[in-house]
Amino acid sequence: MALRRPATGVAFAVALALAGATAQAAAGTALRADPSQAASLPSDDPVVEALEPLLAAEFAVQSGRLDDAARWYLEAARAARDVELAERATRIALLAGDNARAAQALELWRRQGGEGTSLLAAEATLALRDNRERVARKHLVELLQTPGDDGWRQALGVVAGGARDPEQAATVLERLVEGGRIPDNLQAWLAFGGLAQRMGQPGLAETIVTEVVRRFPGEPRVALLRASQLREADRDDEARKVLESLAEQASGNAELRLAMAYEYDALGDLGAASAILARGPQDDQTYALRASLLARAEDKGALAGLYEELRRTAAKPDPSRRLLLGQMAEFLDRFDEALGWYEGVPGGPQRWPARLRSANVLHELQRSEESYGLLHDIQADAAAPDDARRDAYLLEASLLEEDGTPEAEMDAFARGLAAFPDDLEILYARALSWERRDDIARAEADLRRLLVIEPESVAALNALGYTLADRTSRYQEALELINRARAAEPDNAAIIDSYGWVLYRLGRNEEALGELRRAFALQKDAEIGAHLGEVLWVLGKREEAREYFRQARELDPDNRALQRALEKTGA
């Protein structure tokens, strides 16, 4: 997983710039101490007056204390009389669930000249949180009537993530649809139809599909939505018939072929997904997708046919084609052939992935000494790109894990970190390895080291927060870490799942249920489904819990969170 540093808070940076050198010196002093205790600056400048609460607000966000951050941001916005700060104060208060301060910040945002779709979306969200559904619908209708795509996309975000729970979201969406408020825009109808499906509202999805078919007859994307809806309703045979009706149109439409392949994949018909991709012009990406689908289907006969087809159509394969042929030969367990293709890749950017794959093939051929020797050569090759050298350490650790040699695996990580001090990818991989071995203390140490290097790494904040929530009893500390991740990416399904899980561990089961339902609506994931099933089970909703456990099994039967949930509940 790639880790990145989000941008520094805009309001914070602007305030420091405007306040000048004196304010910056005061800021340094305030940051070294508790910002809330910093001395007031003797100035009538509103920016300088706002600096102390603004620093306190940023300090609170960095500590994961969103309640305190909402209070300080509101105070800073009042002092600065700044529209951007008022908007930030509103968003943080909504994220903290502090509706009273959100209302005050929203009023300030309006008074400072705030306008447009972002303001309307915040007003609609707060109205939903306050159970003022009529007011919320008024703001949503204004958004849906805004020309262009931004308005309906903002409305979609409010319905998907701003409601108190999925039931309220479904009610609001149903009334918007029944009132004819969705704009005459195919992409908007498809998006709201997809949302209805993800929320588990088959009746509403059916209504939307019927209306879309009436408004946009003959549009293939409508048929795809219909197929998706039928699949979600477990009417797989009908979904296949809809997809089959699109086959002729797909021959000349690459985008449609990819979308159909996705639907066939979701139905579990991997062979059909590969076949639909084969109907049009072929390139390396298409061949690779077809090969991947057939490999997942374990259809070695069809995969072998594709392999031979690709060999025949390339008398003198270029480096990219050689790399692809090597990967296909690997899928077919033709390791000697794969090695030949990889070794035939000349210089250029494909050379390094080919050499790494060669090491993997040698390991499959039980030629471990040669495999590890090749990886060591890449690690020591000054001409190799840093990414290739780093990946050689990661692959070595992975192969050593397969060999069941944990000490050697950790030695590979250690050598990798010696060559690439504080490399985020290696630290993250080692942390996950420690966690798999239930060595939570060492996993935590690596994640904390990562956060020292990248204090705003959302992935690391979420990973550490979730680990503490799931594997320790340090729930408050976990909550603060997850809150920091939420402040950066409030609509990230994995982070919402972590938040729901820590709420559950804190005994706030009803709140947890709402968050986990929202996470699962955003992303159908086995781990989220397992968490949702466990919370439902504990709340006595056992039939619904079994349904989510069933869906989680279909997504990933070997998921560790699912196995733990099934063992704990006895389901």
Backbone torsions as a table, in degrees:
resi	resn	phi	psi	omega
1	MET	NA	128.0	179.6
2	ALA	-75.9	133.8	179.8
3	LEU	-108.8	140.5	-176.9
4	ARG	-139.3	164.7	179.2
5	ARG	-103.4	114.7	176.2
6	PRO	-65.3	157.9	-179.7
7	ALA	-65.1	147.9	176.3
8	THR	-62.2	147.7	-179.3
9	GLY	-52.4	126.1	-175.8
10	VAL	-61.3	-45.5	-177.1
11	ALA	-60.1	-40.5	-179.2
12	PHE	-63.4	-46.3	-178.5
13	ALA	-64.6	-43.1	-179.8
14	VAL	-62.4	-43.2	-178.2
15	ALA	-61.8	-42.3	179.8
16	LEU	-64.5	-40.5	-178.6
17	ALA	-65.9	-42.4	-176.9
18	LEU	-73.0	-31.3	-174.0
19	ALA	-72.5	-22.4	177.0
20	GLY	86.4	-178.3	-171.6
21	ALA	-63.8	-38.6	-179.2
22	THR	-63.1	-44.5	180.0
23	ALA	-65.5	-36.2	179.4
24	GLN	-64.5	-39.1	177.4
25	ALA	-63.4	-42.6	177.1
26	ALA	-62.8	-37.2	179.3
27	ALA	-61.8	-42.8	179.6
28	GLY	-60.7	-42.0	178.2
29	THR	-63.3	-43.6	-177.3
30	ALA	-65.2	-36.5	-178.5
31	LEU	-69.7	-31.1	-179.7
32	ARG	-72.0	-26.4	176.0
33	ALA	-104.8	-174.8	172.8
34	ASP	-69.5	117.9	-175.3
35	PRO	-56.9	-31.7	-177.6
36	SER	-67.7	-15.8	-178.9
37	GLN	-102.7	3.2	-177.7
38	ALA	-63.7	146.1	-178.7
39	ALA	-67.2	144.1	179.1
40	SER	-69.7	142.5	-178.8
41	LEU	-88.4	131.2	-177.2
42	PRO	-76.0	82.9	-179.6
43	SER	-154.7	145.8	175.0
44	ASP	-90.8	-2.6	178.7
45	ASP	-65.4	123.0	-177.6
46	PRO	-61.7	-31.1	178.5
47	VAL	-66.2	-42.4	178.9
48	VAL	-67.1	-39.3	177.7
49	GLU	-63.2	-30.9	-178.8
50	ALA	-82.0	-12.3	-170.9
51	LEU	-64.4	-43.5	-177.9
52	GLU	-61.9	-52.4	178.2
53	PRO	-65.6	-29.3	178.9
54	LEU	-67.6	-42.2	175.6
55	LEU	-62.5	-41.4	178.7
56	ALA	-63.3	-38.3	179.4
57	ALA	-64.6	-45.7	179.0
58	GLU	-63.5	-40.8	178.3
59	PHE	-60.4	-41.4	-179.7
60	ALA	-66.7	-40.5	177.5
61	VAL	-62.1	-43.6	-179.5
62	GLN	-66.5	-21.0	177.5
63	SER	-93.8	-0.7	-179.6
64	GLY	75.2	16.7	-179.7
65	ARG	-99.6	81.1	-173.5
66	LEU	-68.5	-31.2	176.9
67	ASP	-60.2	-47.4	178.4
68	ASP	-65.7	-39.1	-179.6
69	ALA	-61.4	-40.4	179.4
70	ALA	-62.0	-41.1	-179.7
71	ARG	-64.8	-47.0	-176.8
72	TRP	-70.6	-37.9	178.4
73	TYR	-63.0	-40.2	178.9
74	LEU	-62.8	-42.1	178.9
75	GLU	-64.7	-40.9	179.1
76	ALA	-64.5	-41.3	-179.9
77	ALA	-64.3	-37.8	178.3
78	ARG	-66.5	-41.3	-177.7
79	ALA	-70.4	-40.3	-174.6
80	ALA	-81.9	-22.4	-175.8
81	ARG	52.2	49.1	-173.0
82	ASP	-118.9	129.7	-175.1
83	VAL	-66.1	-38.1	-179.6
84	GLU	-67.1	-39.1	177.1
85	LEU	-66.6	-37.5	178.0
86	ALA	-63.7	-39.8	177.5
87	GLU	-64.1	-44.9	179.0
88	ARG	-61.3	-42.1	179.4
89	ALA	-61.8	-40.1	178.6
90	THR	-63.1	-46.5	-176.2
91	ARG	-65.3	-41.9	-179.6
92	ILE	-67.3	-39.5	179.2
93	ALA	-64.9	-40.2	176.8
94	LEU	-64.1	-40.9	179.4
95	LEU	-65.0	-36.0	179.4
96	ALA	-77.8	-8.4	-176.8
97	GLY	75.1	20.0	-179.0
98	ASP	-96.3	84.4	-173.5
99	ASN	-66.1	-33.3	-179.1
100	ALA	-63.6	-48.9	179.3
101	ARG	-69.7	-32.1	176.7
102	ALA	-61.3	-40.0	179.4
103	ALA	-65.4	-41.7	179.5
104	GLN	-66.1	-42.8	179.7
105	ALA	-66.1	-37.1	179.5
106	LEU	-65.2	-41.4	177.1
107	GLU	-62.7	-41.1	177.4
108	LEU	-64.0	-40.9	177.9
109	TRP	-58.2	-44.2	178.3
110	ARG	-62.9	-47.4	-176.1
111	ARG	-63.4	-29.5	-179.5
112	GLN	-83.4	6.3	175.8
113	GLY	99.1	12.1	178.2
114	GLY	-62.4	142.9	179.4
115	GLU	-160.3	176.2	174.6
116	GLY	94.8	-173.4	-172.1
117	THR	-67.8	-33.7	-179.4
118	SER	-64.0	-41.6	178.5
119	LEU	-65.7	-45.0	178.7
120	LEU	-60.3	-40.9	-180.0
121	ALA	-64.1	-41.2	178.2
122	ALA	-65.4	-40.7	177.8
123	GLU	-62.5	-42.2	178.9
124	ALA	-65.2	-40.8	-179.9
125	THR	-63.0	-47.1	-179.3
126	LEU	-63.6	-39.4	178.6
127	ALA	-62.1	-40.3	176.9
128	LEU	-64.2	-44.0	-179.9
129	ARG	-61.7	-32.8	179.9
130	ASP	-88.3	6.1	179.2
131	ASN	65.2	29.1	175.4
132	ARG	-101.4	73.7	-171.1
133	GLU	-67.0	-34.2	179.7
134	ARG	-64.1	-42.8	177.9
135	VAL	-64.8	-41.6	179.6
136	ALA	-60.4	-44.4	-179.8
137	ARG	-62.8	-37.2	178.0
138	LYS	-58.0	-46.6	-179.9
139	HIS	-67.7	-38.8	179.6
140	LEU	-64.5	-39.3	177.9
141	VAL	-62.8	-40.7	176.9
142	GLU	-60.1	-41.7	177.9
143	LEU	-63.1	-45.1	-176.8
144	LEU	-67.5	-23.1	178.9
145	GLN	-89.5	-4.2	179.6
146	THR	-71.0	129.7	178.8
147	PRO	-59.8	150.1	179.9
148	GLY	86.6	-172.1	-174.5
149	ASP	-93.0	-20.7	-172.6
150	ASP	-63.1	-38.9	-176.8
151	GLY	-63.1	-51.3	-178.2
152	TRP	-69.5	-30.4	177.0
153	ARG	-67.3	-39.0	176.1
154	GLN	-63.7	-42.0	178.5
155	ALA	-62.6	-41.4	177.4
156	LEU	-59.3	-43.7	179.1
157	GLY	-63.6	-37.9	178.4
158	VAL	-64.5	-47.6	-178.5
159	VAL	-64.5	-40.9	-176.8
160	ALA	-71.6	-38.3	-171.8
161	GLY	-124.4	-9.3	-175.1
162	GLY	-95.4	-16.8	-177.4
163	ALA	-72.0	160.6	178.7
164	ARG	-66.0	-36.0	-177.3
165	ASP	-158.4	166.3	-178.6
166	PRO	-61.0	-30.4	179.3
167	GLU	-63.7	-44.6	177.7
168	GLN	-64.0	-41.8	179.2
169	ALA	-59.9	-42.9	-179.6
170	ALA	-64.7	-39.7	179.3
171	THR	-63.4	-45.3	-179.2
172	VAL	-63.5	-45.6	-179.1
173	LEU	-63.2	-41.6	-179.8
174	GLU	-60.0	-42.0	-179.5
175	ARG	-70.2	-33.0	176.1
176	LEU	-66.4	-40.9	179.4
177	VAL	-67.5	-48.1	-178.7
178	GLU	-63.1	-30.3	179.6
179	GLY	-84.2	3.6	179.1
180	GLY	67.2	32.2	-174.1
181	ARG	-91.2	-14.1	179.7
182	ILE	-71.9	131.4	-176.3
183	PRO	-65.7	159.0	-178.6
184	ASP	-78.7	67.9	-174.7
185	ASN	-137.2	117.6	-174.8
186	LEU	-57.8	-43.3	-177.8
187	GLN	-62.1	-37.4	178.3
188	ALA	-65.2	-45.6	179.5
189	TRP	-62.0	-41.7	178.3
190	LEU	-62.7	-40.6	-178.5
191	ALA	-66.5	-44.8	179.4
192	PHE	-69.8	-32.8	174.7
193	GLY	-65.1	-41.7	176.6
194	GLY	-63.4	-37.6	177.9
195	LEU	-63.6	-42.6	178.6
196	ALA	-59.5	-39.4	178.2
197	GLN	-65.2	-46.7	-177.6
198	ARG	-63.6	-29.1	179.2
199	MET	-80.7	0.5	179.4
200	GLY	70.6	41.3	-179.8
201	GLN	-119.1	76.4	-174.7
202	PRO	-62.9	-36.0	179.5
203	GLY	-63.8	-44.6	178.5
204	LEU	-66.1	-40.5	177.7
205	ALA	-61.4	-40.2	177.9
206	GLU	-61.7	-43.5	178.4
207	THR	-60.0	-43.5	-179.1
208	ILE	-65.6	-44.5	-179.9
209	VAL	-60.8	-43.4	178.6
210	THR	-58.7	-43.4	-179.5
211	GLU	-68.8	-37.6	179.3
212	VAL	-65.5	-41.9	178.4
213	VAL	-61.0	-39.3	179.6
214	ARG	-67.2	-40.2	-175.9
215	ARG	-79.1	-33.9	-173.0
216	PHE	-128.4	65.1	-176.7
217	PRO	-65.0	139.9	177.2
218	GLY	80.8	-2.3	-179.5
219	GLU	-79.1	119.7	-175.7
220	PRO	-62.1	-30.5	179.9
221	ARG	-65.6	-26.5	175.7
222	VAL	-67.5	-42.5	177.8
223	ALA	-62.6	-36.4	177.4
224	LEU	-64.2	-41.0	176.8
225	LEU	-61.9	-41.2	178.1
226	ARG	-62.0	-43.0	178.7
227	ALA	-62.6	-41.8	179.3
228	SER	-63.7	-41.0	179.8
229	GLN	-64.1	-43.1	178.5
230	LEU	-63.4	-39.3	178.0
231	ARG	-62.8	-44.5	179.4
232	GLU	-61.6	-28.8	180.0
233	ALA	-88.9	11.4	-179.7
234	ASP	62.5	29.0	175.9
235	ARG	-106.3	64.9	-170.1
236	ASP	-65.0	-39.7	-178.7
237	ASP	-62.1	-40.8	178.2
238	GLU	-66.4	-37.8	178.3
239	ALA	-62.3	-40.2	179.4
240	ARG	-64.1	-38.8	179.3
241	LYS	-63.2	-40.1	177.7
242	VAL	-62.8	-43.3	179.9
243	LEU	-65.5	-39.9	179.1
244	GLU	-61.5	-31.7	-179.7
245	SER	-69.2	-14.8	-178.8
246	LEU	-97.2	-3.0	-170.2
247	ALA	-58.3	-43.2	-177.5
248	GLU	-65.0	-41.4	178.7
249	GLN	-64.2	-29.7	-174.9
250	ALA	-69.6	-24.9	-174.5
251	SER	-57.3	-35.4	-178.1
252	GLY	-106.8	17.0	-175.1
253	ASN	-136.1	99.4	-175.6
254	ALA	-63.7	-39.3	-179.7
255	GLU	-63.7	-41.1	179.2
256	LEU	-66.0	-40.2	178.7
257	ARG	-60.1	-43.4	179.4
258	LEU	-63.2	-42.7	179.7
259	ALA	-64.8	-40.2	177.7
260	MET	-66.1	-39.5	177.9
261	ALA	-61.1	-38.5	177.6
262	TYR	-61.6	-43.8	-179.4
263	GLU	-65.5	-43.0	176.9
264	TYR	-62.4	-39.0	177.1
265	ASP	-60.4	-45.3	179.6
266	ALA	-64.2	-28.2	176.5
267	LEU	-79.2	-8.7	-177.3
268	GLY	86.8	5.6	-179.9
269	ASP	-94.0	73.9	-174.6
270	LEU	-68.2	-33.8	176.7
271	GLY	-63.4	-42.8	177.9
272	ALA	-64.8	-36.3	177.5
273	ALA	-62.1	-43.9	178.2
274	SER	-65.3	-39.3	-178.0
275	ALA	-65.0	-39.3	-179.0
276	ILE	-68.8	-33.2	176.6
277	LEU	-68.0	-26.7	-177.7
278	ALA	-76.6	-8.2	-172.6
279	ARG	-75.9	-19.8	-176.2
280	GLY	-114.5	-169.9	177.0
281	PRO	-57.5	144.8	-175.3
282	GLN	-110.7	142.4	170.7
283	ASP	-139.7	-177.6	-175.9
284	ASP	-60.9	-36.4	179.9
285	GLN	-65.6	-42.9	179.7
286	THR	-64.6	-46.1	177.6
287	TYR	-57.7	-42.0	-178.9
288	ALA	-64.6	-42.1	177.9
289	LEU	-62.8	-44.7	179.3
290	ARG	-62.2	-42.1	179.9
291	ALA	-63.5	-42.4	-179.6
292	SER	-62.9	-42.5	179.4
293	LEU	-63.1	-44.8	-178.6
294	LEU	-68.6	-34.8	177.2
295	ALA	-65.3	-42.7	177.9
296	ARG	-64.2	-33.4	177.9
297	ALA	-77.0	-7.3	-177.1
298	GLU	57.2	33.1	177.9
299	ASP	-94.2	80.1	-174.1
300	LYS	-70.0	-25.9	177.1
301	GLY	-64.1	-50.3	179.4
302	ALA	-66.7	-36.3	179.6
303	LEU	-66.4	-39.1	177.5
304	ALA	-64.1	-38.4	177.5
305	GLY	-63.0	-41.5	178.3
306	LEU	-65.3	-38.6	179.2
307	TYR	-62.1	-45.4	179.5
308	GLU	-66.3	-39.3	177.7
309	GLU	-59.0	-43.9	-177.5
310	LEU	-68.9	-36.9	177.3
311	ARG	-65.1	-39.5	-178.0
312	ARG	-68.3	-33.7	-175.9
313	THR	-84.6	3.0	-178.1
314	ALA	-137.0	86.2	-178.4
315	ALA	-62.5	-41.5	177.2
316	LYS	-125.7	83.9	-174.0
317	PRO	-60.2	139.2	174.3
318	ASP	-78.0	173.9	-176.3
319	PRO	-56.9	-40.4	-179.8
320	SER	-64.0	-41.9	-179.9
321	ARG	-67.8	-39.1	176.9
322	ARG	-60.6	-42.5	179.0
323	LEU	-62.3	-43.9	179.5
324	LEU	-64.3	-43.9	178.4
325	LEU	-61.7	-37.4	176.7
326	GLY	-63.3	-42.7	179.3
327	GLN	-64.4	-39.6	178.6
328	MET	-66.4	-41.1	177.0
329	ALA	-61.6	-36.2	174.7
330	GLU	-61.2	-46.5	177.9
331	PHE	-54.5	-36.2	-176.9
332	LEU	-85.9	4.8	-177.0
333	ASP	61.9	23.6	174.7
334	ARG	-93.6	72.0	-168.0
335	PHE	-68.0	-35.0	178.6
336	ASP	-64.6	-41.9	177.6
337	GLU	-64.6	-41.9	179.4
338	ALA	-58.7	-44.0	-179.7
339	LEU	-61.5	-38.7	178.5
340	GLY	-63.3	-43.2	178.0
341	TRP	-63.6	-44.2	-178.3
342	TYR	-65.0	-41.8	-178.6
343	GLU	-70.2	-18.5	178.7
344	GLY	-85.6	-2.2	177.9
345	VAL	-76.2	119.1	-178.5
346	PRO	-75.6	-160.9	178.0
347	GLY	-65.9	175.2	-177.6
348	GLY	112.2	179.2	-174.5
349	PRO	-64.7	-24.1	179.9
350	GLN	-76.8	-13.9	-175.3
351	ARG	-61.7	-41.3	-172.7
352	TRP	-74.0	-44.4	173.4
353	PRO	-62.3	-32.1	178.0
354	ALA	-65.5	-40.7	179.0
355	ARG	-66.7	-39.2	177.5
356	LEU	-64.5	-42.0	177.3
357	ARG	-64.4	-35.6	177.3
358	SER	-58.3	-42.0	178.8
359	ALA	-61.4	-40.2	179.3
360	ASN	-65.1	-42.3	179.7
361	VAL	-64.3	-43.7	177.4
362	LEU	-57.9	-38.2	177.6
363	HIS	-64.7	-40.5	177.4
364	GLU	-64.0	-32.5	179.4
365	LEU	-81.1	9.5	-179.1
366	GLN	64.0	24.2	176.5
367	ARG	-104.2	60.7	-171.1
368	SER	-62.5	-39.1	-178.2
369	GLU	-61.2	-42.3	177.6
370	GLU	-67.3	-39.1	-179.6
371	SER	-60.0	-52.2	-178.5
372	TYR	-68.5	-31.7	176.7
373	GLY	-63.3	-42.3	178.0
374	LEU	-63.5	-42.1	178.5
375	LEU	-63.3	-39.8	178.1
376	HIS	-65.3	-36.4	177.6
377	ASP	-62.8	-43.2	179.5
378	ILE	-64.3	-41.2	-179.9
379	GLN	-61.2	-32.6	-176.1
380	ALA	-94.9	-3.6	-174.3
381	ASP	-81.1	110.2	-178.3
382	ALA	-66.3	-21.3	-179.8
383	ALA	-82.2	-13.4	-177.9
384	ALA	-75.7	143.0	174.7
385	PRO	-61.4	151.3	-179.1
386	ASP	-58.0	-38.1	-180.0
387	ASP	-61.4	-40.9	179.8
388	ALA	-66.1	-42.0	179.3
389	ARG	-64.9	-43.4	178.2
390	ARG	-61.8	-43.4	-179.2
391	ASP	-65.7	-27.5	177.3
392	ALA	-65.7	-37.8	175.5
393	TYR	-67.5	-41.9	-179.7
394	LEU	-64.8	-42.3	178.7
395	LEU	-66.6	-40.2	177.8
396	GLU	-59.0	-45.3	179.1
397	ALA	-61.9	-40.0	-179.9
398	SER	-64.7	-43.4	179.7
399	LEU	-67.0	-36.9	178.0
400	LEU	-67.3	-33.7	174.6
401	GLU	-63.2	-43.3	176.4
402	GLU	-58.9	-36.3	-179.1
403	ASP	-74.4	-7.8	-179.4
404	GLY	72.0	35.6	179.7
405	THR	-120.3	78.4	-173.8
406	PRO	-61.6	-34.2	-179.7
407	GLU	-65.5	-42.6	178.7
408	ALA	-67.5	-36.0	177.1
409	GLU	-59.5	-47.0	-179.7
410	MET	-67.2	-30.7	176.1
411	ASP	-65.5	-37.7	177.5
412	ALA	-63.4	-43.6	176.2
413	PHE	-60.1	-43.2	-177.9
414	ALA	-64.0	-41.8	178.2
415	ARG	-66.9	-36.4	176.9
416	GLY	-62.3	-41.3	180.0
417	LEU	-72.9	-26.5	174.8
418	ALA	-69.0	-37.9	179.2
419	ALA	-77.7	-34.0	-179.1
420	PHE	-128.3	77.6	-174.4
421	PRO	-55.0	132.6	175.9
422	ASP	60.2	29.0	176.6
423	ASP	-66.7	129.3	-173.6
424	LEU	-66.8	-40.4	-177.7
425	GLU	-64.7	-43.0	-178.3
426	ILE	-69.3	-43.0	178.0
427	LEU	-60.2	-43.1	-178.3
428	TYR	-65.2	-44.0	179.3
429	ALA	-62.7	-41.2	179.9
430	ARG	-66.9	-38.1	177.6
431	ALA	-60.4	-44.0	178.5
432	LEU	-64.0	-36.5	178.2
433	SER	-65.2	-43.6	176.4
434	TRP	-60.2	-41.6	-178.1
435	GLU	-64.5	-40.4	178.6
436	ARG	-61.4	-28.0	179.6
437	ARG	-93.6	10.0	178.4
438	ASP	63.8	23.2	174.2
439	ASP	-95.5	77.5	-171.0
440	ILE	-68.4	-34.2	-179.3
441	ALA	-60.7	-44.5	-179.5
442	ARG	-72.5	-35.8	175.9
443	ALA	-60.6	-43.9	178.8
444	GLU	-62.6	-40.7	-178.4
445	ALA	-61.3	-42.3	-179.9
446	ASP	-68.6	-40.1	179.3
447	LEU	-66.8	-37.2	177.5
448	ARG	-68.4	-37.5	176.2
449	ARG	-62.1	-40.2	178.1
450	LEU	-61.4	-39.3	-179.6
451	LEU	-72.4	-24.6	172.8
452	VAL	-66.5	-39.3	-179.7
453	ILE	-74.2	-44.6	-177.8
454	GLU	-126.7	81.2	-173.0
455	PRO	-59.1	-24.3	-177.7
456	GLU	-104.4	19.0	178.5
457	SER	-66.4	109.5	-177.5
458	VAL	-64.3	-41.2	-179.4
459	ALA	-61.0	-43.5	-178.6
460	ALA	-70.5	-39.8	177.3
461	LEU	-59.0	-46.2	-179.1
462	ASN	-67.6	-42.9	-179.2
463	ALA	-62.1	-45.1	-179.8
464	LEU	-68.7	-43.3	178.8
465	GLY	-60.4	-45.2	179.5
466	TYR	-64.3	-42.1	180.0
467	THR	-60.3	-44.7	179.1
468	LEU	-65.2	-37.6	179.2
469	ALA	-69.2	-38.8	-172.4
470	ASP	-85.9	-32.8	-169.8
471	ARG	-117.6	-0.2	177.2
472	THR	-136.2	-177.2	175.0
473	SER	-107.8	17.6	-178.2
474	ARG	-89.9	64.0	-169.5
475	TYR	-71.0	-37.9	-178.8
476	GLN	-65.5	-41.3	177.3
477	GLU	-63.1	-40.7	177.8
478	ALA	-61.7	-43.4	-179.4
479	LEU	-59.7	-41.7	-178.7
480	GLU	-65.3	-39.2	178.0
481	LEU	-66.6	-44.2	-179.6
482	ILE	-66.0	-36.7	177.5
483	ASN	-62.0	-36.7	176.4
484	ARG	-63.2	-40.4	177.2
485	ALA	-66.8	-39.9	178.9
486	ARG	-62.3	-38.3	-179.8
487	ALA	-62.4	-31.6	-179.0
488	ALA	-84.1	-39.3	-176.2
489	GLU	-137.9	78.2	-173.0
490	PRO	-68.0	-18.7	-177.4
491	ASP	-107.7	17.2	178.9
492	ASN	-80.6	120.7	-174.0
493	ALA	-61.4	-39.4	-179.3
494	ALA	-64.4	-37.7	-180.0
495	ILE	-72.8	-39.8	176.6
496	ILE	-61.5	-39.5	176.4
497	ASP	-60.3	-46.1	178.5
498	SER	-60.6	-40.7	179.1
499	TYR	-63.9	-46.0	177.1
500	GLY	-60.3	-38.4	-177.7
501	TRP	-68.6	-41.0	179.8
502	VAL	-70.4	-33.3	174.3
503	LEU	-61.2	-41.4	177.3
504	TYR	-61.8	-44.0	-179.5
505	ARG	-66.7	-25.2	176.5
506	LEU	-83.9	-1.6	179.6
507	GLY	86.3	9.2	-179.8
508	ARG	-95.1	67.7	-166.2
509	ASN	-66.2	-41.5	-178.2
510	GLU	-66.4	-41.1	175.9
511	GLU	-63.1	-42.4	179.9
512	ALA	-59.7	-42.1	-178.1
513	LEU	-59.6	-44.8	179.9
514	GLY	-61.3	-42.9	-179.5
515	GLU	-67.4	-42.0	-178.6
516	LEU	-68.4	-35.2	175.3
517	ARG	-62.9	-41.3	-179.7
518	ARG	-65.4	-41.3	179.4
519	ALA	-62.6	-42.9	-177.8
520	PHE	-69.5	-32.4	176.3
521	ALA	-66.3	-32.8	179.5
522	LEU	-78.4	-33.1	-175.5
523	GLN	-151.4	115.7	176.2
524	LYS	-74.2	105.3	-173.5
525	ASP	-138.1	139.3	-175.5
526	ALA	-61.4	-41.0	-177.7
527	GLU	-67.8	-42.0	177.6
528	ILE	-63.9	-42.2	177.7
529	GLY	-60.7	-39.8	178.0
530	ALA	-64.0	-43.5	177.9
531	HIS	-61.9	-45.1	-179.4
532	LEU	-62.9	-42.3	177.7
533	GLY	-61.2	-41.3	-178.8
534	GLU	-66.4	-42.4	-179.8
535	VAL	-64.9	-42.9	177.2
536	LEU	-60.4	-40.5	179.4
537	TRP	-61.1	-45.8	-178.8
538	VAL	-65.5	-31.8	179.0
539	LEU	-81.8	2.5	177.0
540	GLY	86.2	6.3	179.6
541	LYS	-96.0	70.8	-165.7
542	ARG	-77.5	-32.6	177.6
543	GLU	-66.0	-43.4	177.2
544	GLU	-65.1	-37.7	177.9
545	ALA	-60.3	-44.6	179.5
546	ARG	-59.6	-37.3	179.5
547	GLU	-63.7	-41.5	178.3
548	TYR	-70.7	-35.5	174.6
549	PHE	-62.3	-38.7	178.8
550	ARG	-62.9	-46.4	179.2
551	GLN	-62.6	-38.8	179.0
552	ALA	-64.5	-40.1	177.5
553	ARG	-60.9	-41.2	-179.8
554	GLU	-65.0	-34.0	-179.3
555	LEU	-75.1	-43.0	-177.6
556	ASP	-162.9	91.5	-175.3
557	PRO	-64.4	-20.2	-177.1
558	ASP	-97.7	6.8	-177.7
559	ASN	-58.2	131.6	-174.7
560	ARG	-67.4	-39.5	178.7
561	ALA	-63.2	-38.6	178.4
562	LEU	-65.3	-44.0	-180.0
563	GLN	-61.8	-41.2	178.9
564	ARG	-66.1	-40.1	-179.4
565	ALA	-65.5	-41.7	179.6
566	LEU	-65.3	-39.8	178.7
567	GLU	-66.7	-41.5	-177.3
568	LYS	-68.1	-40.8	-175.7
569	THR	-87.6	-20.8	-174.6
570	GLY	77.3	12.8	-177.7
571	ALA	-77.8	NA	NA
